[in-house]
Amino acid sequence: MNSIFLIQLALMICSLLLTAGIIIYLKQQMQLIILPIEHVGQKLAHPLLEQPSPIHMNDLLQTNRTQQLLIFTDTACPHCIPSLEQFLETKKQRKLNVSLSILLKNGQKKDQELYRDNETNLRIIPVDEQLINAFQIQEFPFYIMVEDNDTISYAAPFPDGLYSRLAAN
């Protein structure tokens, strides 16, 4: 009877030690993954946010529009088209007034006719790696709002924060 009790006690102590060891290991692994507490809830801002645009919009787009939304995409990006379609649908539903230009990495002349219509006021412009690097684009799609004074007021890989900034028609 005593031996059974001692075996049970030894098994409980072993499982407690094993559980404590697993918790310590997972805690160490989580510290490698999770940002320190001072960064929780913060996003790293794009380096050009609230800075002058590296390219003058008149030179890039040959237009004098006051506000331009640049949507950087890549022909190799599988989720760029769905993201763009969702943005265009939201723009249409909310009747948002914004001039759009798609800056298409690896684009061809034939790509300029994609999404061309009178409602969206949208242009597709093939761009090279040099322009992508000038705007410091690291992922696609990427949305950049350039104001009339050529200052970048919005820069993110998703348009969610734009909706409250855009005026309705």
C-alpha positions in Angstrom: 0.0 0.0 0.0 2.8 2.4 0.9 4.6 1.7 -2.4 1.5 2.5 -4.4 1.1 5.8 -2.5 4.8 6.6 -3.1 4.5 5.9 -6.8 1.4 8.1 -7.1 3.2 10.9 -5.2 6.3 10.5 -7.4 4.1 10.7 -10.6 2.3 13.8 -9.3 5.6 15.5 -8.5 7.0 14.5 -12.0 3.9 15.9 -13.8 4.1 19.2 -11.8 7.8 19.5 -12.6 7.1 18.7 -16.3 4.2 21.2 -16.4 6.4 23.9 -14.8 9.2 23.2 -17.3 6.8 23.5 -20.2 5.4 26.8 -18.9 8.9 28.2 -18.5 9.9 27.1 -22.0 6.7 28.5 -23.6 7.2 31.8 -21.8 10.7 32.1 -23.1 9.5 31.3 -26.7 6.7 33.9 -26.5 9.2 36.5 -25.4 11.0 35.9 -28.7 7.8 36.3 -30.7 5.9 39.0 -29.0 7.0 42.7 -29.0 8.1 44.2 -25.7 5.2 45.7 -23.7 6.1 49.3 -24.7 5.3 48.4 -28.4 2.0 46.7 -27.7 -0.8 48.4 -29.7 1.6 50.5 -31.8 2.2 50.0 -35.5 5.4 50.9 -37.1 4.7 54.0 -39.2 5.8 54.2 -42.8 9.0 56.3 -43.0 7.4 58.8 -45.5 4.3 59.4 -43.5 3.8 63.2 -43.0 6.8 63.8 -45.3 7.0 65.3 -48.8 6.4 62.8 -51.6 9.7 61.6 -53.2 8.1 62.3 -56.6 6.0 65.3 -57.5 2.5 64.1 -58.4 2.3 66.5 -61.5 5.5 64.8 -62.9 4.3 61.3 -62.1 0.6 61.5 -63.1 0.5 64.6 -65.5 -2.4 66.0 -63.5 -3.2 68.9 -61.3 -5.6 67.1 -59.0 -5.4 68.2 -55.4 -5.4 64.8 -53.7 -4.2 61.5 -55.1 -4.5 58.0 -53.8 -1.6 55.8 -55.1 -2.3 52.1 -54.9 0.9 50.2 -55.4 0.3 46.7 -56.8 2.4 43.9 -58.4 1.4 41.6 -61.2 2.8 38.7 -59.1 0.7 39.6 -56.0 -2.2 37.2 -55.6 -4.3 39.4 -53.2 -3.8 42.8 -54.9 -6.7 42.4 -57.3 -9.2 41.3 -54.6 -8.0 44.1 -52.3 -8.4 46.7 -55.1 -11.9 45.3 -56.0 -13.0 45.5 -52.4 -11.7 49.1 -52.2 -13.5 50.1 -55.4 -16.7 48.6 -54.2 -16.5 50.4 -50.8 -15.6 53.6 -52.7 -18.7 53.2 -54.8 -21.0 52.3 -51.9 -19.8 55.2 -49.7 -19.7 57.6 -52.8 -16.1 58.6 -51.8 -14.5 61.3 -53.9 -10.9 60.5 -54.6 -8.7 60.4 -57.6 -7.0 57.0 -57.9 -3.9 55.7 -59.7 -2.7 52.2 -59.7 1.1 52.0 -59.8 1.7 48.5 -61.2 5.1 46.9 -60.7 6.0 44.7 -63.6 3.1 46.1 -65.6 2.8 46.1 -69.3 1.1 48.6 -71.7 -1.9 46.2 -72.0 -2.5 46.4 -68.2 -3.4 50.1 -68.6 -6.9 49.2 -69.7 -7.7 47.2 -66.5 -10.5 48.8 -64.4 -10.7 51.8 -66.8 -14.0 53.5 -66.6 -15.5 57.0 -66.1 -16.8 56.3 -62.6 -13.6 55.4 -60.8 -11.3 58.1 -62.3 -8.7 55.4 -62.2 -5.4 55.1 -64.1 -3.0 52.2 -64.2 0.6 53.2 -64.6 3.4 50.6 -65.1 6.3 51.5 -62.7 9.8 50.2 -62.2 11.7 49.2 -59.1 13.3 52.6 -58.8 9.9 54.3 -58.1 8.8 51.5 -55.8 12.1 52.0 -53.8 11.6 55.8 -53.8 8.2 55.3 -52.0 9.8 52.6 -49.8 7.2 50.0 -50.6 7.9 46.7 -48.9 4.6 44.9 -49.5 1.7 44.8 -52.0 -0.8 46.2 -52.2 0.1 49.5 -50.5 -2.0 52.6 -50.3 -0.5 56.0 -50.2 -2.5 59.3 -50.0 -0.6 62.3 -51.3 -2.2 65.7 -50.5 -2.2 68.8 -52.7 1.0 70.0 -51.1 2.7 66.7 -52.1 2.7 65.6 -48.4 2.0 61.9 -47.7 -0.9 61.8 -45.3 -1.6 58.0 -45.3 0.6 55.0 -46.0 -0.5 51.4 -45.2 -0.9 48.0 -46.8 -4.7 48.3 -46.4 -7.2 51.1 -47.0 -9.2 50.8 -43.8 -7.9 54.1 -42.3 -8.6 56.0 -45.5 -12.4 55.8 -45.4 -12.9 58.3 -42.6 -10.4 60.8 -44.4 -12.2 60.7 -47.8 -15.1 63.0 -48.5 -18.3 61.7 -50.0 -19.6 63.1 -53.3 
